[in-house]
Amino acid sequence: MGAKESRILFLKFEDAQERVSHEELQRIENSFKRIAGSNSFISKQVFCSDVLGDSVPIRLAEQIYLVCGGTSKGISYRDVMLILVLITKGTVDEKVKFIFSLMSMDGVTVTQEDMENFYSACDGGCMLASTIRNAFVLHEKLFYNDFHEWLLANVDFCSVTRWLLEEQLGEHGVKLSSTNDVPSFYKCLANISMLSESDIVEIEKRYWQMKSCSKSGYFDFDTFKLFVSPPFPDLHCQSFFNYFDLNNDQVIDLKEMICGISTLCRGSTTKRLKASFAIFDINLDNNLCNEELNNMVSTLHEIYLKCPGDTSIAKEEIIQGLVPNEENKVTFDQFQIWASTSSHIHEFLLLIFQICHISFGLRPALKEEEGLIVGRWLERDTKEGLNPSSLYYIVSMDWWKTWMNYVKYEDIVSPEIGPQKSPEKLHESKLSLSSSNSSISGESSANKLPAKSLTLHGSLSKEIVVKPGCIDNHQLLVPNDGRKLVVLTGEGGKLKSNQLLILGTHYEVVSEPVWKALLSWYGANVALPRTVLKIPGSKEAVLELYPIQVFLYRHMQPAKHSVFYNSVNINHLISMVSGNNDHSNTSLESTVIPRRYLAYTASFSRKNTLKQILEFISLKMKVNLNDLRLWKMQEKSLILLEEEDKSVEDLELKDGSHLLIEIRNQDLSWPEEMNVVVATRNFKERSYTGLLEKGATGLHNLGNTCFMNSAIQCLSNTNPLTKYFLSKFFLYELNKTNRLGMKGVLAKKYGDLTADLWSGFYRSIAPVKLRFTIGKYAPCFNGFQQHDSQELLSFLLDGLHEDLNRVHDKPYVELKDSNGRPDDEVAYEAWQNHIKRNQSIVVDLFQGQLKSQVRCLHCQHISVRFDPFIFLSLPLPLESLIHLQIPVFLSNHKTVLKYGLLLSYDATIAMARKELAKLCNVESLLLVEIIGGKVQNILYEFQKVSSILAENIYAYEIDDFTITYLHKISEPMNVNIKECIKSVNHSSAGSTAISSDLIDTKKKLLKNVKPKLFISKEKVYPTHESVCNNEKNNEYNFYKTFDVQNKDFYHSVNGLDQNIVNDFDHTSDLNHTKTTDHQNHA
């Protein structure tokens, strides 16, 4: 049914673009980007489900995907655009050609079989034979012209032809733009708030940005405080959060955020005063007690001190005129009268107004408001000074002046905020604070923004002011040299150093929150973040305009035929380095050395430590920190940077320094080690700090040779053996005639290596020659495979013994029976027989005797032997304990703690739960197994902990929940669980009732099954959102464990892989948020 290589060639992309409006084109493009993400294609599954929809049969959808240009990679934006325009705005001829492409197997003709297959794929039934047979009366195959004539005469051939050729041409066809005025999600929120749809869109973007910074995944108090405090005082930060959290679930959803911002920024003066009163009323009794008044005074005083100008004032003066009632409390009416003349309440509301715009993403309604918001925020930043832990951004002065003229920054810093829609209404605010006692002025300073009066100076200018465009900072940067290098850090670029850049003349500095606000309002071609440096010996701090820019090099990936992938070539390399003349004509450099290339640029602060730089590069390049090293490149040498505590300044890294990023090879060797081995043929990395402590020399990995290096270091630190080799005494004992030895070569190479290790001149050495010798006489140790270090040590000691054996002619020795003689006598005799054939430094230091005794069970005769040994295998005790780290989720959805347990290997889940309950002081805990972010199983009490992967065990605190685990399932479940879940998940989001079929299914499930998890009738509360008001007439009560947005919790029944939602409460899905007004029970 259709050719796989066919395409829609009869409709060009340019023609399709002309048929749609700009809004439709933009909407299609945005939708495609949202679905495709970072890719430029969308998959077949996404195309069939999200573009065509579930109503299109799967066989037909897959064929449309192929005809429209879909491949194994996916389908592109151009092809998606063509099919949408063809269906909604295509002509009759174009749609006939499209249907022809779907039917035709060869792309040229349509056969009777093609037509039958197409109908079967569309409608899934049997077509009347006469309809299809009549089409092929004259011809066995239909070319396009014949097919066109037949299809127009049989438009009702199937549902697809009828839909494309009739319904789509009528008024009820699918359109790219809906003519029905159906309220969108944003329009619904705009109707219940005082914000526009565009405002809600911008707030939604910022909401998700802030939520992505949450550690818990929720927009909780910690996330809220991260963006609000500072500048909001900590004392009332929790109550400020509670003002947004309308349903008291300790989480702010999008709807709550929008409603709160709407009231605080566009509401009337009375509403804003009520909001401030609610923030100060911590105990929510609609009155302010003495403690709350004192806290309010502290908060207002803290805010007022950060205002521009001279703001020194006593706390007692703040609440002058605020008289409590007879109960020594302040009601809202009294608060409102006092606040109407209080400049401190004005500053409090003004701060909240700034936070809602700067931090929460609301675009100011008026440009004068924008100037006021940004200006007051910057004045507060100027008064507080530079914070070393914060980022600041540089803005070009040319753009800044344009923006200042646009918002009339020099003329207006007005207190009149709120829902006004024109500059003339700025004077109509009910909260007018333009009297003399509410005016704050101060002196100008060269280091601060000019302080301004809070009153409006003169009338607003009538001249046309150009709105600033995108923030352009290119004029501050050094022009690009043409090299297209990846920039790892986000400094934006290198500032010009050939001219002195002056603050206020060439650039302006804004804090990070202000920059993010300006970026969302205007956009920017490049951001220039800079850090703050603290001046040593002073409390002052300066902005680091010129961080140290470095060039980062990497090694090119070796080809698959190189020595890094071929063990034969690595042996070839080692033989060349070790002095084998057979390969003297071979070019080592072309065989081994991975070339270095300039890959990145990065800029680091002078106070960044080497450890911070390595961690940053490791994170950026997704490389294990232990597999990463950094070298400072000089003209003729490399210096390994090892002192992680030193800063960039201490490491003497200058602007333009060249650094090499070295990443360990898969065989655990380092590329630079192989480079120097090849370049010098005897790699010994000299110390750059003078003499080292003797013996403090490392061994380089030559390709999974850690097993050899560990054995060599072990022998090297055996003091008597090392002294023997360092004294060169071994040269007098070399046995070059021993057929069991290696003609003294192994001993000679080991002696040379020991001398280098204990010379004190080298930081590290590559044991190339010794490895070549070992590989020559024991080929099993060649290649890149891991080997047993004990096997290598055994071979090395045996080889050293044979090369240094003082006995050149080994006599024949006859072993005598013990015959009941004393052990000392038998042992001495056995040892003397042994040293007649074996005498070396290895025998002197490492060999001993093992006694073996054999007794005859019939005659009770005992025979004793003493045999030499060099190794003893000591069995290690098996691990009999299990260590668990179990995350515990408390019922408030806020605190997550991880507890460690040390249990016996036979411990059960019941024992683990009991010990865990003691540690976290929680009575009832539910242990579950979570795989892939879903609750896979609820763990039995009798189940062994060792049978479960430890990292998948999680614990939940269940308040007022009774859990009884049954050890065995008596009956199988006869209910289709998947259909049950599907009916729950696909039910209407706005439904407040449960279908009777679903309730019957649930009761049938519980009636026929004895589940492992028994939920008691009286106490059920799986999550914090479930509330039930009536339990009298219900045989079973199930409450909400499913959050529409976050999929909070599922239960698994009877150990099957299906998940059952134990509650059928549905909240309104208008904005995918939670409310406490829906309390349904089955």
N, C-alpha and C positions, 0 to 999 in steps of 0.2 A: 504494500500500500504506500506507494510513493518512493521516489529515488532518494537515497541518503545524501547524495551530493547536490541535490537541487537547491536553488535559492530563489528569492523573490527578485528576479531581474527586471520585471516589467514596471517596477516603481523605484525611482531613485530617491536617495536620502534627501537631496536638496528639495525635490518636489514635495516630499512628505513634510519637510519643515515649513514650507510656505502655506500648507493647508491648516496649520494650527496657529493659535494665537501665542503671543509672547508668554502670557501667564500659563497656558497649557504646556508649552515647551519647558518652561522653568519648573513646573510641577513634576513633569515626567522625569526630567533630569535629576531633580532632588530626590525623587522616590527611588530611582535607580541607584544613586550613590548611597542612599541609606540602606538599601537591601544588599548591594554588592560590597559595601565596606571599603577596604583598602584595595580590593581587586577591581579589575576592569571587566569582569564577567560575573554573571550569576549562573548558578548551577541549574541542571535540568529540573531537579525537585522543586527548587524555589520558583522557577519559571512556571511550572505546571500548577503549583498551589497558589502563589501570590499574584501572578500576572493573569493567567487564564482562569484560575478559580477552581473550586472543587466540583462545580457543575459540569465541567468539560470531562468526558470520559478519558480515562488514563491512556488508552491506546491512541485515541485521537490527539490528546495533548502531546504525547511523545512524538507523534508524526509531525505536528505543527512545529514542535521544537526543532526537528531535523530540517524541515523545509525552510524554516526561517533562518537557518545558518548555525544552529547549535552544534557544538562539538564536545569532545570529552572535557575540554577546559571550561566550557560554559557557553553562554550566549552574550554577545556584546550589546552595548547601548544602542548602536545604530540599528541592529536587527530587531531589538525590542521596539524601538521607535517605529520601524516600518510596519510591523504586525499590528500595532495599536492604531496607527493611522489607516491602514488598510481595512481593518474591521469597522472603524467608526466613521471614516470619511472617504473610503474607497468607492470608485464607480462600479457599476454593474459588471462591466467587462473585466475590470481588475479583480473583482471577487470571483468571477467565473474562472479566470486564469489561476487564481489561488486554489480553488476547489480542484481544478484539473491537476495542479501540482501535488495536491494531497492524494489524489486517486492514482495517478500514473506511477507505474513501477519503474519504467524506463525514462520518464520525463518527456516522451514523445507521443505515446498513444495510451489509451485506456482500454483494457480488456474487460470481458464480462466478469472474470475472477477479481480484478481490481475493484470493480464497482460493488460486487457482493461483499468483499472484505471491508470496503469503506462504510457500507451501510451497517454491517455488523459492528464495526468499531463505534459508530455514532449512536445507534439505537439499540444495539444488542439483541435484535429480534430477527425474524424471517421476513424478507420482502416478498411481495407477490412476484412470482416468477415472470408473469407477463410483462410487467413494467420494465424489467431489465432485459428480458428476451426481445422485446420490441425495439430496443435500442441497437441490437446487433443483428437485425434481420438482413440488412444489406451488406454489412461488413463485420468481420471478426474483431476488428480493432477500430476504435474511433480516434481520428486525429482531432486536433483542437477545434477546427471549424465545425465539424460534425458534432463534437461534444457540446460546443457552445449553443448550437441550434437545439439539440435535444434537451439540455439542462433548462434553458429558458422556457421550453414547453412543458417541463416537469419540475417546476420549482418545489413542489411538495414531495420530492423524491425522498428526503429524510429531514430530520430536525435541523441539521446544520445548514443545508441548502435553503430551507424555509427561513431560518433565522438570518442568514447573511443576505439573501436576495429579497426578502419581504419585510421582516420585522425591523431589520436594521435601517431600512429606507423610510420607515414610518416614524411617528412621533415618539413611540415607546422604545426605540432602539437605544442601545448603550452609547452614551456620549462621553467624550473626554471631560466636558464640563457639565455639571448637573444644573438644570434649570430650576429644580425645586429648591426652595429656600429652606433646606434642612439645617437646623442649627448645628454648627460644628462644636467640637470640644472647646475651642477657644472662645467661640461666641457665647456658649453657655456660661463659661466663667466670667466673660465680660458683662453678661446680663446681671449676674449676681454681685458684681463688684463695680468699682468706679474706675476700672482700668480698661484700656482698649485692647483689642486682640493682639496688636503688635507688641504692646507692653507685656502681655501674658507670655507671648512667644519668647521674648528676651529673658523674662524672669525664669521661664522653664529651662532655658539653656544654662543659666547660672545655677539654678537649683541642682541640675544633674552634675554640673562641674563640682559643686561643693559636696554633693553626696558621694562622688567618686573618691573623695579624700577621707571618707569615714573608715575607721578601722573595723567597725561592726557591720558595715553594709547598710546601716540606717542613718537617716538624718537625725541623729540623737543630740543630746546636750553637748557632748564633747565636740562634735562637728560644728554645732552652732557657735560654741564659744571660740572655736578656732578662727572664725571669720568676724566675730563681733567684738571680742575683748582681746587687746585694746582696739578701739578707744573706749568702749562701754565699760563702766566700773564692774569689777567682779562681784561686788556686794549684791547687786540686783540682776546679775546675768541670768541666774536660774529663773527668777520671776519673769524676766523678759522672754525667756524661752517658753515658759508656761503660758504666756499671753498668746503665743502662736499655736501652742499645742491645745487645741480646743477639746479634743476627746480624751486628754490626759493619758495617752498611751506611751508617753515619753519619746515620741517620734513625731516629727513635723513632716506632713505630706505636702504635695504641691498645692492642693486646694487651701490648706491652712496657711501656707506661706502667702498665697495671693490675697486671701481675705485679710490677713494681718497687714500686709503692705498697703493694700487699698485703704484701710481705715487710717493708718498712721501717716500716709502721704497725701491722700486725696479726700479724706474725710473732713467733716466740719470741725470747727474748733472744739465744740462740745464733745464730739466723739474722740478727738485726740486727747482731750483732757481726761475723759473716762478711761482711755487706754493707759495714760500715765498713772492715774489713780489705781488702776488694777495692778500695775507693775509694783507700785509701792505697797499695796495691800497684800502682804504675803500670806496671811492666814485666811484670806478670802471671806471676811465677815462684813465687807462693805463699810468698814470703818478703819481709821488709822489710829492704832494705840501708840503709847509713848515709845515703845521699842521701834515700831515701824516709822514713827516720825524721826527718831534719831538716825535710823538707817537712811531715810530719805535725805536728811540734812547732810549726812556724810557723802552720799552719792552726788547730790547737787553741788556740794562744795568741791569735790574732786573734779567734776566736769568744769566748774567755773574757773578753777585755777589753771586749766589748760586753755582757756580762752585767750585770744590775743590782747595785748596791752597789760596794764596794771590791774590785776584781778585779786589782789590781796583783800580778804574780807574775813571777818570772824563768823564762825558757824551760827552764832546766836542771831546775827543780823539777817540770816537767810529766811527765817520763818517769822519775821516781825509782821504782825497783823493777822497771823493764823491762830485764832483762839479756839481751843477745844470746847466741847459741850459739857453738860453737867456730869457725864460719865467719863470725862477726861479723854474723850475720843473725838476724832475729826471726821465728819461725814463728807460725802462728795460735794454737797451744796456749799459747805464751808470751804472746802478745798478749791472749788471752782471760783468762788469770789476772790479768794486770796491769789490764785494763779493768774487771774486776769491782769494783775498789776505786778507780777513777779517776773523779773528778767531771768531768774535762775530756772524757772520752769520753762521759759522760752528756750534757754540754752539746752535744756534736757530734750525738749521736743525737736529742736534743731539738730541735735546729735543723732537722734533716731531717724530723722529725715535724711541726714547724710548717709547713715548706715544702709538704709533701704535702697538708696540710689547707688552708692559706691560699692557696697558689699553684696547686695542682693540683686543688682542688675536692672533696676527700674530706670528707664530713660526719663530725664527731667522733661516736664511738660513745656517749660519756657526756657529760652536760652539764658534769661537772667537768673533763673533758678539754678541752672547748670553752673554759672559763674559763682554764685553764692556757695553751692555745695563744694565744688572743687577748691575754691578760695579758702573757706573756713577749715577744710581738712588740711590743706597745705600750711595754713598759719599755725595750726595745732602741731603739725610735724616739725615746723621750724622752731617753735618754742621748746619742744621736747628734745630737739637735737637728733643727730644721727644715731641710729641703733645698730651696733655691730652685728647683731643676729638677723638683721633684715636686709632685703634687697631694695635697691633704688634704681630708677630708670632715667636715662638721659633723653631729653626731648630737644630737638632743634629749635633755636630761638626764633627762626623765621616762621615756623609753623605755630609756635607758642604765641607770637605777637598777633598772628592772624586770628587765632582762637580768642585771645583777650579782647580784640576789637569786636569780634562777633558776639561774645557774651557780655560786653561792656564791663569787663573785669575791673577796670580802674574806677568806674563810676558807681557801681552798685554792688553792695553786699547786704542784701535785704533780709530782714527777719520774716517778711510776709510770705509764708509758705502755705501750700495747700492746694486745693482743687481749682484755683483760678485759671482761667483760660486766656487772659489777655493782660498786658502790662498795666493797663489802667485799673484793673481789679486788684493790683497788688496792695492798694491802700485800703481795700474794703475788708480786710481780715478782721474778724471779731477779736482775735488775739493780738491787737495792735500794741506794740511795745515801742512806739516811736517817741515816747516822752523822754524827758531829759534823764530821768533816773534809770532808763533802760538802755541808754546809749553808752557804748563802750568805745573808748578811743585810746590810742597809744602812740608812742613815738616811733618813727621809722628807723630802721637799722639796716646797715649794709648787708648783714648776713641773714635778714629776715624779710618775709614778704611785708610790704607796707600795710600797717594796721589801718583799718577804715572804720568810719562811722557806720552804725547799723541803720542809719536813715538813708533815704533816697535823696541824692544830690541832684537837684535840677530835674528838668523834664527829659524824657527819653528822646534820643536823637531820631529824627525822621529820615536820615540818610540811609541809603541801602548799604548793608554790610554783607560782604561775601562770606558764606559759610565755609569753614575750613574743610579741606578734603582729607585724604589719607595722611596720617602722620609720616612725614618724609625726613629721615635722618641721614640720607646718603651723603649730604654735603659735609657731615662731620667725619666721615670715614675715609681711610686710605683706599684709593682705587684698587680694584682687584688686578693682580698681575697676570691674569689669564689662566692660571692653573686651576682646574676644577677639582678641588680637594674637599673631602668630606670634613665638616667641622663637627667635632665631637661635643664641644661645649656650646653653651647658648649665649655667649657674650655678644653675638650679633655682628661683630666686626672690630677692626682695629681703628681706634681714633687717630686722627692726624696728629703727628708729633712734630711736624716742621713748623707749626705755628702754635702759639700759646692760646689754649682754649680757656675762656674766662666765663665763670658762672654769671648769668644775667646778661651777658653780651653775645656769647655764641651758643649757649645751651642753658636749659633749665633742668632741674632735678625734681622728680616726683616720686613718691613712695609707691610700693607695689600695688596697694588697693586702688590708688588713683589711676595708675597706669592701666590696670585691667579694665577700669571703667571707661577711660578714654579709648582704649583699644576696641571695646565692644561698641562704642558709639561712633567711632570714626574709622577704625582700622589703622594698620601701620604696615609699611613695607619692610621694616626691620626694627626689632626691639634691641635695646642696648642696656641690659641689666648690669649693674655693678655692685660689688660688695664694699663693705666699710672696714677700714683698717684702724686699729687702735694704736695711737702713738705711744711708744714705750715710755714709761715714767710720767705719763700724763693721763688725765681723764678725758681728754679730747679725742675725737675720732675724725678721720678724713675719708673721703670717697676715693676708692682706687680706680681712677680713670683708665689707667694703662696696666692691665694685668699682663703677666708674662706669657707671651705667645710662643709656643714650641711647635716644631714640626715632628710628626710621629711617623716612623718607618716600620714596615713589617717585612717578613720573609715571604717570598712568592711560594705558593703551594707547589711541592715537588711533583713532577710527572710520575705516572704510575710505573714507568720502567726504571725509575731512579733507585738508588740503593736503599732509600727509606721504605721501599715496598718489596725489595728483592733481597733475600738473605744471602744469595750467592754473591751479589755485588758487595754487600757489606763485608763479607769475608775477603773479597778481592781488595777492598779498600784497606782493611786491617793488615793484610799481607804486604801491601805497598808501603804503608806507614811503618811497619815493623822492620823494613829493610830488605825485603825479598826483591832481588834484582830482576826477577823474571818479568816484572811489570814496570820497569823503569821508563818505558816509552809511553806509558798511558797518562793521559791528562787527568789529574785528580780533580782540578777545579771544575772542569766540564762535567765530571761524573757525579760530584757530590754537592758542592756548595750551593745552597739555596740563595738566590739573589735577594738583595734588599731593595725595596722601592718605597717612595714617599706616598703614604696612604692618607694621612689625616693632618689636620691642624687642631690645636686646642689651646685654650688660655686658662691659666691657673693663677689664683691669688698668691701673693708672696708668702702668705701665712699658711697656705695649704701644705700639709705634710705629705711625705712620700706614700705613707699608708693610705691617705685619702685619695691620692691620685691613682694608686693601684686598684683600690676598691671601685673607683669611678670607671676606670678602663675595663675592669672585670665585668661590671654591670652593663656597660655599653656594648661590649663585644660578646657578652654572654659566655665568658670563659671562667673556669674555676680559678679562684684567686691563687691557689697553690701551683697552678700551671702557667703562671705569668711572671715574667721578670722584665725589668726596665734597665736599659743601658744608656749611658751618656756617650754620644758619638763625638769623637775628636778626629783630627785630621788623619792620624795614623794608628789610632788605638780606640778601644772601647773600655769604658769604666762601668762596672756593674754597680747599680745603686741599691744598696742593701739596708742602710740605716733608715728604717721606716719612720722614726720619730722626728727626723730632721725635716725642716720646712724647705720650700722652694728657694728661699733666700739663703738658707744654710747650705744647701746643695750647690750653690753658686750657679744656678740655672739662669741664664740671661735671656733677654728677648731675642727670639730667633734661634734658640738652641735646638739641636737635633737629638731626638731620643729614639731608641730602637725598642719596639715592643716585641719581646720574644715569647712565643707560646710553645709549650712542650709538645713534642711529637707524640704520636699514638704509642710508640714503643718506649715512651718515658724518657727519651734522650732530648737534649736541647740542641737546636739548630746551630747555635754559635759554637758549641763544643765541637761539633763535627766540622765546622768551618775552620777552626784553629788547628784541629788535628790534621786536616788536609794541608793547610797553609804552612805549618811548621814541621809536620811529620814527627813531632815529639812534643805534644801539647803539655806545657807546664805554665799555668797562669801565675805569674809572679805577683807577690803582694805589693800593693801600692802604698802601704803604710810602714814599710820596713820589715824587720824580722818578726816572724810569728812565733808563737810557742811551739816547740818541736812536737810533732805528732798531730797538730791541729790542722791537718790538710785533708781536703775532701777528695772523693773519687767521682769522676764524671760518668754519667750513664751513657753507654755506647749502644743502647737499644735493648731495653729490658734486661740489663745486666746488674740490677740491684741485688740479685741473689749472689753474684760474684763479689760485688763491692762490699756487701755486709760480711761475707766470709773473710775477705782480705783484711778489713778493718778489725775484725775479731782477732785474727792471728797477729796483726800488726801491733795490737795493744797487749799481747802476751809478752811481758817484759823480758824474760830470759831468752826467748826465741829472737826477739828484735835485737837484743844486745849481741847475740851470736852472729847475726847477719851484718849489723853495723860495724862489728870489729873485723869484718872480712875473713873471719876464721873459716867460714864455709868453703872458701876457695881452696883450702888445703885438704878438704875432705870430699871434693867432687869425685864421684865414681862414674867415669865415662865409659866403663866397660860392662856395666850391669845391663843384662838383656831385659830385665824387668823395668829399668828406668828409662830416662829420656836423654841420656848422655850428658847429664848435668845442665841442660838448657833450662829446664823449669826452675831449678835452684838459682841459676844465674839471673834469670829475669825477675824472679821474686826478690832476690837480693838487691837488684838495681831499683826496683819499685820501693822497697823498704827504705833505702837510702834517701830517695826523693821525699818520701812521706815524712821522714824525721829530720830533714835538712833545715826546716824553718824558713825556707825561702819562698815556698809556693802555697798559694791559697787552695789550689785544687790541681789535680793531675788526672789525665786520661790514661787508664791502664791498658793501652792498646796492645803493647808488645806481649804482656802477660796473657791477655785474652787470646791473641793469635796463637801463642804456644799451647794454651789449653785446648783451643779449638782444633789444633793440628793433631794432637794426640788423643783427644776425646771429641770426635765430631758431634756427639749428641748435644754438646753445649753451644753449638753454632746456631745462627738464626735469631729470631726475635721471640721465641717462645719463653715462657716463664719456666724456671727450673727450681728444684729443691736445693736450698742453700746448703743443707747438710750433705747432699750428694756431692756438690762441688767441693765442700770442705774435706770430705772423705778422699776425693780424688786428689786434691791439692796436698794433703798431708801424706798420702801414700806415695805420690810422685816425689815430694821432697825427701821422704825417707829413702826411696830407692836411689835417687840422685846423690844422696849424702851418706849412703850405707858404707860404713868403714870396712865391712867384710866383703872382700872382692871374690874370694873362693869359698863358697858355702859348703861346709862339710855335711855328710849324711849323719843324722842324729836319730837314734833309736829311743823311743819312749818306753819307759818302764812302768809297770803296774805299781800302785801304791802299796798293796799287800799289808794294809793295816798300819803303815808307818805314820808318824806324826805329820800334821798338815804343814808345819814349818819346813820340815825336811823335804816333803814332796814338792812344795811350792818353790823352794830354793833350787831344787834339781830341775824343775820345769823351766824356771827362769834362766838358768845357766844354759840349758839346751837351746832356749830361744835366742839368747844373745850370741851364741856361737854362729848364728846365721843372720842375725839382724842387730846392728849397732849403729845408731845415728842419733842426732839431736832430737828427732821426733820420738824415738823410742825412749830417750832419757826423760823427756818432758810430758809425753802424752799417753804412753802405754802403761797398762797395769795388768792384773790377773783376775780372772773370774774362776771361782771354785764350782765345779759340777760334781755331784755325787749320785751314783747309781747303786741301788740295792736289789738283789735278787729276792723275789718273793718266796722262793722255795728253799734255798739254802742260806738265805740271809747274808750272803757275801756282799761286802761293800767295796766299791771301786771309786776312788777319788781322782779327779784330774784338775789341773790348773792351766787354763788357756789364756793367752794374751788378748787384750782388747784395747781399742782406741776410742770407741764411742759406747755410750750407754743410753739407751732410749728410755726416757722417763715418761710414763703416762701422766697426762694432765687430767685432773678431775673434771667431769662433765658439769656443765651448768645445771644446777638444780633449782634455780630461782628464775622467775619471770619479772622483768621490769616493765611496767606500764606507765604511760603518760596519758591520762584521760582528761580531755576538756570537759568542764562542767558548765552547762548553760543554766543560769538561774532563771527563775520564773519572771523576773522583771525585764528580761530581754536586754539587759544592759551590761551586766557583769559576766565575763567569761573567764574562768580560772582553770589552769591546768595543774592537776595533782599527779604526783608520782607514787606508784605503789610497787612494793617488792613482795611478790607472792610466791608460794611454792608452785612447782611445775604441775601439780595435780589440783590446783585451786579452781573453784567453780565461780560462775558469775555471781552467785549468792554471796560468796566470801568476798569477792571484789567489791560488790555493792556495799556490803557491811563495812569494810575498811574505808571505802571512799566516803561513806556517810559520816564516819567518825572524823575524818580530816576536815571536811567542809561544813560540819555541824548542820547537816540537813537530814531531816527524818526520812523523807521519801524521795528516792531516786529511781529513774528509769534508764536502764542501759540499753543502747541500741547500736546496731551496726550500720554505718553510713558509708555508702559507696557511690561515687560520682555525684555527690551533693544530694542524695536521696536516702531516706531511711529504708534500708534493704530488709532488715530483720529486727524484731524485738528479741532480745537475748533471753533464753530460758534461765531459770535459777540454777538448774542442775548442769548446765552446759559448761564444759571445761574452757577456761580462758585460753589455754594453749591451742585450741582448735580454731581460734579466730585471729585474724591479722590484727596485731595490737594497735596499729595506727588507724584502724577503722572503728574503734570503740569510742563512743561518746556517751555522756550522761546528761540527763535533763532532770531538773528539779520539778516535781509535779506537786502543786499545792492542793491539799484536800483531795487527793486522788488515791483510790484503793486499787492495788494491782495484785492479782493472784495468778501465778503461773501454774498451768497444768502440765503434767509430764508427758501426756500422751493424747493424741487426737483419736477420739472414738469413731467419728464418722467423717467421710469425705464431704467436701462442700459441693453442693449442687446448684450453685448460683453463678451466673456469668459475671465475674468480678469486673472484667474490663468494661462490659456494657454499663455496669453500675457506676463506675468511675466516669465513663464517658458522658453519661447522662447528667452527672453532677457538674463536670467541668464545662460542658457545652450549654448548660442552662442559661437563661437570660440573666445578665448581670444585674438588672434592676428588679428581678423577681423577689418577692417577699414571701412566697408560698412554695410549698413542696408538692410535687405531683404525687398522687395517691399510688401510682405504679411504683414510684421510687421507694415510697415508704413500705409498700408490700414486699418489694424486693429485699429491703433491708431487714424486715422482720423475718422473712423466710430464711435469709442468711443466718440470722442468729438462732432461729428455731432449729435448723438442721445441723448446726455446727457447734461443737464445744471448743471454743477458741482458746488458744494459749493465753490470750490477753482478755481477762474478764473485767469489764468496767462496771463497778458497783452502781446500783440504782440511785443511791443517795448522794454520792460525792463524785462528780465528774468535772474536771476543769483542765483540759490539756494545755491551753494557752491562755494568755492574759486577756484575750479579747472576748472570751465567751462568758455570757451572763444568761442565766435562765431564771425567769420569775415564777414559773409554774411547773411543778413536778408531780402533781397529784394524780392526773389522769393518764399518765404515760407509763407503759410497761417498760420501755427503754428510752433513755434520754441521751441524745448525742449532740454535742456542742461543737463549736467552730474550732477546727484545727487547720484550716486552710486559708491563707492570706492571698487575696487575688493578685497582689503585686509580687510578693516575696516567696510564695509557696512554703509557708513556715514549717508545716509538720504533717507527716503521714503516718499511718499505722499499717503494719504488715500482719496479716491474719493467716494462721495455719502454715506458716513457713513458705508459702508460695511467693513467686516473684512479683505478684500483683500487689499494688498498694490500695488500701481502702480508706477513703476519707471518712472519718468517724463522725462527721458532722455535716449537716446540709444547710447551714446558715449562709445566706448570700447577702453580701453588702452591695450597695450601689456602686456600679463601676464607671460612674461618670468621669472620674479622674483617677481611677485605680487606687483609691485611698481607703483607709479603714475608718469606720465610724462605730459608735457604741449604741446607735439608735436601733439597729436591727438585731433583734434577739428572738430568733425562731428556734423551735424545737420540733422534732418529729415524734 
